[in-house]
């Protein structure tokens, strides 16, 4: 994930570096031109000074350690020269500046004509040495700027961090909200841009709150309104069955449909209660092994009806969770196993604690779930094989969706694998040990 702060600091520092580079390049070019003008003026002054010196008619050689070479010519005759100058002319008999090569170097030359003595004075200076001196002076001025870039980068980082601090505080307040807290943000922004973000967020929260309230109200009202006629229908069916023959097929099918409708209503309510925005994270100390045994005992009449064999293995495993939600999870998983396990089949329940987690495993020897459908079974109203499974059992397709919600509310995970039996499915729920820390 990219960081706005890193992006801003990188872009600003890159622009500053580019600006400094261009400015330094332009400054270097102009400084070198100015330095060469100064050196040329100095070279001309040297030639003028030499022209005013007294020279003999015979050729005189002057020994010096200077980087400047010179010659004095009178009527095409060399009358004086430095010991580093050649015997031939180092420049033409025309006043002005030029370049020449001798003694293995490139030289900047100047020719000066002394009208009083009618002497031609030629002076030369090595270009490599004058350039080196000029570059040294220029770099002495540029180095502090280059060395100051890290300091500038640090200052930019601190300024950008301070500028983004209100945004971070705003994000902290927004992130600290509970799942069911859709109240407007109370953060007072001192910056116009952040104020706009706050207003937009509050408008979004308002729309979400309105939408969720509408959904909650509908689910609650629908389930409540459906319960009453279903209860009445069950009573009427009971009375009708007393008056009808005991083996009346229509009455039996009507009663089964009524029971199924009641089951759907209860599942809708369970799904509503386990939604993150409604769930009250008031976790308590729960022994998952003991709770699993209680739910198995509660569901045992259903297993006995189909002559199913249920085995349990486990040890006391304490975690922090919601008792009602965990009970609903176990009821749905065991009800699912009972529904799709054939008569005289086998169902296994186990609860164990490992080094990393607490694991609940419920497996059966039913027809199983194909691997390509195992992720889809947790979707609402999804049923393997369509509306009716190969076992002929009815369902509403909400049970495993509720299980998935409860698992997520407890920061756990659920996977579907093959059971240890020849056929069937195993549901494995892993609860992190962090939930049981300090218990």
C-alpha positions as MATLAB code, in Angstrom:
seq = 'XXXXXXXXXXXXXXXXXXXXXXXXXXXXXXXXXXXXXXXXXXXXXXXXXXXXXXXXXXXXXXXXXXXXXXXXXXXXXXXXXXXXXXXXXXXXXXXXXXXXXXXXXXXXXXXXXXXXXXXXXXXXXXXXXXXXXXXXXXXXXXXXXXXXXXXXXXXXXXXXXXXXXXXXXXXXXXXXXXXXXXXXXXXXXXXXXXXXXXXXXXXXXXXXXXXXXXXXXXXXXXXXXXXXXXXXXXXXXXXXXXXXXXXXXXXXXXXXXXXXXXXXXXXXXXXXXXXXXXXXXXXXXXXXXXXXXXXXXXXXXXXXXXXXXXXXXXXXXXXXXXXXXXXXXXXXXXXXXXXXXXXXXXXXXXXXXXXXXXXXXXXXXXXXXXXXXXXXXXXXXXXXXXXXXXXXXXXXXXXXXXXXXXXXXXXXXXXXXXXXXXXXXXXXXXXXXXXXXXX';
ca = [
       0.000    0.000    0.000;
       1.383    3.373   -1.030;
       1.948    6.160    1.509;
       0.780    9.703    0.783;
       3.543   11.031    3.021;
       6.270    9.111    1.179;
       4.780   10.177   -2.159;
       4.695   13.866   -1.199;
       8.195   13.868    0.278;
       9.598   12.002   -2.730;
       7.956   14.305   -5.271;
       8.882   17.525   -3.449;
      12.456   16.403   -2.834;
      12.792   15.278   -6.458;
      11.575   18.663   -7.711;
      13.970   20.487   -5.391;
      16.853   18.240   -6.451;
      16.048   18.798  -10.126;
      15.841   22.550   -9.561;
      19.161   22.565   -7.704;
      20.781   20.492  -10.467;
      19.563   22.821  -13.224;
      20.517   25.883  -11.177;
      23.934   24.391  -10.397;
      24.502   23.558  -14.080;
      23.564   27.062  -15.169;
      25.605   28.520  -12.329;
      28.579   26.373  -13.275;
      28.434   27.502  -16.897;
      28.084   31.189  -16.037;
      30.717   30.932  -13.291;
      33.187   29.273  -15.664;
      32.565   32.008  -18.252;
      33.101   34.712  -15.646;
      36.205   32.964  -14.304;
      37.661   32.760  -17.808;
      37.024   36.471  -18.301;
      38.844   37.193  -15.041;
      41.745   34.970  -16.047;
      41.898   36.625  -19.470;
      42.016   40.052  -17.855;
      44.759   38.876  -15.530;
      46.671   37.417  -18.480;
      46.371   40.716  -20.373;
      47.575   42.630  -17.293;
      50.568   40.315  -17.141;
      51.381   40.961  -20.791;
      51.096   44.739  -20.237;
      53.385   44.487  -17.220;
      55.962   42.517  -19.205;
      55.812   45.114  -21.976;
      56.918   47.808  -19.509;
      59.936   45.794  -18.349;
      63.414   46.713  -19.639;
      64.729   44.063  -22.043;
      68.112   43.680  -23.690;
      68.755   43.313  -27.373;
      70.010   39.786  -26.809;
      67.540   37.033  -26.171;
      66.916   36.743  -22.442;
      65.462   33.651  -20.765;
      63.625   34.195  -17.464;
      63.329   31.258  -15.105;
      60.021   31.110  -13.179;
      57.714   28.628  -11.469;
      54.616   30.360  -12.782;
      52.060   28.669  -15.010;
      52.357   31.609  -17.406;
      54.727   31.581  -20.391;
      55.647   34.731  -22.315;
      57.657   36.027  -25.250;
      58.784   39.514  -26.351;
      59.306   40.048  -30.056;
      60.861   43.097  -31.748;
      60.877   43.278  -35.534;
      60.365   39.521  -35.850;
      63.202   38.886  -33.397;
      62.718   37.139  -30.047;
      64.390   39.380  -27.444;
      62.998   37.882  -24.210;
      61.064   34.806  -23.107;
      60.318   32.643  -20.115;
      62.136   29.328  -19.857;
      58.878   27.387  -20.441;
      58.198   29.166  -23.764;
      59.326   27.738  -27.125;
      61.582   29.499  -29.597;
      58.749   29.837  -32.059;
      55.904   32.296  -31.697;
      53.207   31.229  -29.292;
      50.686   33.595  -30.922;
      50.216   35.655  -34.044;
      51.291   39.301  -34.506;
      47.721   40.464  -33.986;
      46.471   41.968  -30.729;
      43.882   39.801  -28.947;
      43.277   36.395  -27.412;
      43.625   32.915  -28.878;
      44.661   29.308  -28.190;
      47.821   27.384  -29.011;
      49.393   24.020  -28.247;
      53.000   23.633  -27.126;
      55.012   21.849  -24.467;
      52.361   19.133  -24.419;
      49.519   21.382  -23.138;
      46.693   23.541  -24.372;
      47.370   27.260  -23.707;
      45.262   30.406  -23.623;
      47.274   33.151  -25.374;
      47.138   36.945  -25.593;
      49.107   39.315  -27.818;
      49.845   42.916  -26.765;
      51.577   45.525  -28.933;
      53.655   48.205  -27.182;
      53.458   51.214  -29.485;
      56.280   53.052  -27.673;
      58.886   50.335  -28.044;
      57.168   48.637  -30.971;
      57.479   45.329  -29.118;
      55.043   42.440  -29.392;
      54.396   40.823  -26.042;
      52.820   37.340  -26.080;
      51.672   35.665  -22.867;
      50.091   32.223  -22.412;
      48.483   30.304  -19.555;
      47.696   26.565  -19.328;
      43.951   26.023  -19.754;
      43.857   22.834  -17.654;
      45.219   24.600  -14.600;
      42.953   27.646  -14.885;
      39.914   25.378  -15.404;
      40.854   23.258  -12.398;
      41.169   26.367  -10.248;
      37.835   27.717  -11.463;
      36.072   24.355  -10.853;
      37.524   24.152   -7.360;
      36.110   27.566   -6.510;
      32.713   26.726   -7.993;
      32.466   23.328   -6.262;
      33.274   24.942   -2.938;
      30.094   26.959   -3.416;
      27.997   24.023   -4.703;
      28.951   21.369   -2.112;
      27.093   23.017    0.818;
      23.905   23.007   -1.276;
      24.277   19.314   -2.139;
      25.129   18.354    1.424;
      22.052   20.262    2.615;
      19.659   18.054    0.602;
      19.279   15.427    3.399;
      18.454   18.217    5.852;
      15.901   19.613    3.414;
      14.434   16.128    2.978;
      14.118   15.708    6.757;
      12.436   19.099    7.091;
      10.005   18.232    4.290;
       9.236   14.897    5.992;
       8.488   16.623    9.296;
       6.349   19.302    7.631;
       4.350   16.777    5.585;
       3.908   14.565    8.648;
       2.591   17.502   10.621;
       0.290   18.449    7.745;
      -1.107   14.901    7.574;
      -1.561   14.621   11.348;
      -5.171   15.900   11.280;
      -5.990   13.317    8.612;
      -4.466   10.568   10.761;
      -6.469   11.743   13.778;
      -9.594   11.781   11.644;
      -8.859    8.231   10.462;
      -8.257    7.099   14.066;
     -11.628    8.455   15.150;
     -13.344    6.815   12.199;
     -11.545    3.520   12.833;
     -12.388    3.526   16.549;
     -16.112    3.419   15.813;
     -17.886    0.196   16.723;
     -19.657   -1.828   14.039;
     -23.052   -0.647   15.265;
     -22.018    2.992   15.769;
     -23.182    5.026   12.786;
     -23.445    8.319   14.639;
     -21.922   11.416   12.957;
     -18.253   12.132   13.518;
     -17.593   14.808   16.141;
     -14.120   15.671   14.869;
     -13.791   19.415   14.246;
     -11.438   19.985   11.331;
      -9.333   23.113   11.199;
      -8.630   22.606    7.507;
     -11.114   23.091    4.703;
     -10.158   19.912    2.842;
     -10.516   17.758    5.965;
     -13.822   19.416    6.785;
     -15.141   18.359    3.381;
     -14.051   14.769    4.026;
     -15.769   14.846    7.422;
     -18.999   16.169    5.958;
     -18.970   13.556    3.197;
     -18.290   10.794    5.734;
     -21.144   11.953    7.962;
     -23.518   12.001    5.004;
     -22.443    8.472    4.116;
     -22.904    7.306    7.723;
     -26.358    8.848    7.741;
     -27.346    7.001    4.575;
     -25.947    3.734    5.948;
     -27.803    4.196    9.217;
     -31.062    4.844    7.397;
     -30.570    1.821    5.164;
     -29.639   -0.493    8.042;
     -32.529    0.718   10.172;
     -34.884    0.013    7.309;
     -33.418   -3.481    6.875;
     -33.486   -4.199   10.614;
     -37.034   -3.012   10.931;
     -38.142   -5.103    7.988;
     -36.438   -8.294    9.240;
     -37.731   -7.802   12.778;
     -41.281   -6.936   11.718;
     -41.452   -9.689    9.116;
     -40.254  -12.376   11.525;
     -42.561  -11.115   14.273;
     -45.588  -10.901   12.013;
     -44.914  -14.354   10.577;
     -44.595  -16.034   13.971;
     -48.178  -15.345   14.981;
     -49.927  -16.817   11.913;
     -47.552  -19.776   11.913;
     -48.377  -20.534   15.545;
     -52.072  -20.192   14.775;
     -51.699  -22.438   11.738;
     -49.984  -25.097   13.831;
     -52.817  -25.052   16.350;
     -55.408  -25.341   13.579;
     -53.479  -28.204   11.990;
     -53.331  -29.993   15.315;
     -57.088  -29.640   15.728;
     -57.690  -30.726   12.124;
     -55.503  -33.764   12.632;
     -57.556  -34.786   15.646;
     -60.692  -34.749   13.498;
     -59.116  -36.387   10.447;
     -57.776  -39.864   10.001;
     -54.355  -40.519   11.485;
     -52.736  -41.307    8.162;
     -54.104  -38.294    6.276;
     -51.286  -37.501    3.834;
     -52.403  -33.949    3.106;
     -52.461  -33.020    6.777;
     -48.956  -34.469    7.234;
     -47.524  -32.547    4.279;
     -49.186  -29.348    5.453;
     -47.712  -29.809    8.914;
     -44.233  -30.424    7.453;
     -44.510  -27.284    5.341;
     -45.601  -25.284    8.389;
     -42.643  -26.586   10.392;
     -40.330  -25.659    7.553;
     -41.788  -22.151    7.383;
     -41.310  -21.758   11.135;
     -37.718  -22.934   10.767;
     -37.070  -20.335    8.062;
     -38.425  -17.566   10.302;
     -36.206  -18.637   13.192;
     -33.175  -18.790   10.904;
     -33.891  -15.267    9.659;
     -33.975  -14.076   13.269;
     -30.720  -15.881   14.045;
     -29.084  -14.309   11.013;
     -30.309  -10.894   12.141;
     -28.966  -11.399   15.675;
     -25.550  -12.537   14.420;
     -25.009   -9.583   12.059;
     -21.912   -7.556   12.981;
     -23.904   -4.363   13.436;
     -26.228   -6.089   15.941;
     -23.765   -8.379   17.668;
     -22.876   -7.311   21.191;
     -19.264   -8.361   21.665;
     -19.802   -9.173   25.340;
     -17.633  -12.277   25.369;
     -17.622  -14.545   28.369;
     -15.664  -17.575   29.470;
     -17.092  -20.575   27.629;
     -16.048  -24.217   27.783;
     -16.521  -25.190   24.143;
     -16.265  -28.913   24.936;
     -19.014  -28.790   27.577;
     -21.198  -26.618   25.340;
     -20.804  -29.078   22.451;
     -21.921  -31.939   24.717;
     -24.978  -29.959   25.791;
     -26.013  -29.261   22.209;
     -25.450  -32.920   21.230;
     -27.721  -33.969   24.109;
     -30.309  -31.375   23.027;
     -30.247  -32.663   19.439;
     -30.117  -36.331   20.421;
     -33.846  -37.000   19.762;
     -33.255  -36.020   16.117;
     -30.312  -38.422   15.863;
     -32.335  -41.159   17.549;
     -35.185  -40.706   15.079;
     -32.837  -41.658   12.224;
     -30.983  -44.231   14.335;
     -27.731  -42.285   13.830;
     -24.684  -43.038   15.942;
     -23.086  -39.925   17.476;
     -19.643  -40.040   19.087;
     -17.941  -37.287   21.045;
     -14.323  -36.777   22.048;
     -12.849  -33.737   23.681;
     -11.257  -32.015   26.603;
     -12.064  -28.803   28.489;
     -11.216  -25.946   26.116;
     -11.992  -22.457   27.370;
     -12.327  -19.492   25.082;
     -13.878  -16.052   25.222;
     -17.045  -15.941   23.155;
     -20.778  -15.336   23.021;
     -22.631  -18.293   24.555;
     -25.783  -17.856   22.482;
     -23.883  -17.439   19.205;
     -21.701  -20.498   19.840;
     -24.799  -22.531   20.724;
     -26.412  -21.452   17.435;
     -23.244  -22.422   15.563;
     -23.235  -25.916   17.076;
     -26.967  -26.386   16.512;
     -26.699  -25.480   12.848;
     -23.658  -27.683   12.186;
     -25.178  -30.654   14.044;
     -28.558  -30.069   12.403;
     -26.837  -30.027    9.025;
     -25.041  -33.295    9.842;
     -28.288  -34.887   11.024;
     -30.146  -33.758    7.917;
     -27.704  -35.131    5.353;
     -26.437  -38.222    7.151;
     -28.434  -41.314    6.111;
     -30.324  -43.448    8.650;
     -27.995  -45.589   10.773;
     -25.158  -43.272    9.746;
     -22.280  -41.957   11.829;
     -21.612  -38.442   13.158;
     -18.447  -37.515   15.028;
     -17.936  -34.411   17.212;
     -14.552  -33.494   18.675;
     -13.099  -30.495   20.526;
      -9.361  -30.286   21.067;
      -6.771  -27.625   21.856;
      -3.415  -27.493   20.103;
      -0.459  -25.168   20.452;
      -2.019  -22.618   18.120;
      -5.800  -22.920   18.324;
      -8.926  -24.611   19.648;
     -10.458  -26.864   17.012;
     -14.081  -27.971   16.719;
     -14.663  -30.767   14.188;
     -18.053  -32.145   13.141;
     -17.979  -34.867   10.487;
     -20.396  -37.391    9.053;
     -20.634  -40.171    6.495;
     -23.256  -38.481    4.333;
     -22.992  -37.869    0.582;
     -20.392  -35.115    1.090;
     -19.921  -31.771   -0.654;
     -17.995  -31.496   -3.943;
     -14.800  -29.468   -3.648;
     -15.932  -26.890   -6.226;
     -19.016  -26.088   -4.108;
     -17.457  -25.946   -0.639;
     -16.899  -22.188   -0.720;
     -20.382  -21.504   -2.037;
     -22.290  -23.318    0.720;
     -21.716  -20.385    3.085;
     -23.652  -18.034    0.822;
     -27.203  -17.174    1.795;
     -29.876  -19.431    0.277;
     -27.293  -21.594   -1.491;
     -28.004  -25.327   -1.340;
     -25.882  -28.128   -2.726;
     -27.710  -29.820   -5.564;
     -30.391  -27.140   -5.764;
     -33.476  -26.677   -3.646;
     -33.569  -30.322   -2.602;
     -30.518  -32.424   -1.779;
     -30.113  -35.978   -2.912;
     -31.209  -37.058    0.567;
     -34.598  -35.478    0.008;
     -34.160  -33.140    2.994;
     -35.608  -29.649    2.914;
     -33.800  -26.486    4.045;
     -33.766  -22.750    3.636;
     -30.075  -22.269    2.829;
     -29.373  -19.939    5.782;
     -27.839  -22.298    8.352;
     -24.251  -22.277    7.063;
     -24.451  -18.541    6.304;
     -25.247  -18.000    9.989;
     -22.362  -20.294   10.941;
     -19.993  -18.250    8.778;
     -21.147  -15.012   10.446;
     -20.592  -16.410   13.936;
     -17.147  -17.731   12.994;
     -16.109  -14.296   11.712;
     -17.468  -12.591   14.834;
     -15.127  -14.749   16.928;
     -12.114  -14.112   14.647;
     -12.095  -17.819   13.863;
     -11.930  -19.735   10.585;
     -13.950  -22.596    9.105;
     -12.923  -25.107    6.461;
     -14.641  -28.035    4.786;
     -12.707  -31.246    4.181;
     -13.425  -34.894    3.562;
     -14.442  -36.825    6.666;
     -12.548  -39.768    8.089;
     -15.364  -42.046    6.965;
     -15.561  -43.569    3.497;
     -17.888  -40.725    2.463;
     -19.046  -37.518    4.027;
     -17.921  -34.064    5.024;
     -15.990  -32.590    7.942;
     -16.556  -29.007    9.138;
     -13.476  -27.759   11.002;
     -13.729  -24.526   13.031;
     -10.468  -23.105   14.443;
     -10.652  -20.526   17.254;
      -7.465  -18.532   17.940;
      -5.927  -18.945   21.375;
      -5.764  -15.182   21.823;
      -9.438  -15.301   22.675;
      -8.625  -17.458   25.676;
      -5.621  -15.485   26.933;
      -5.900  -14.344   30.478;
      -8.931  -16.539   31.205;
];
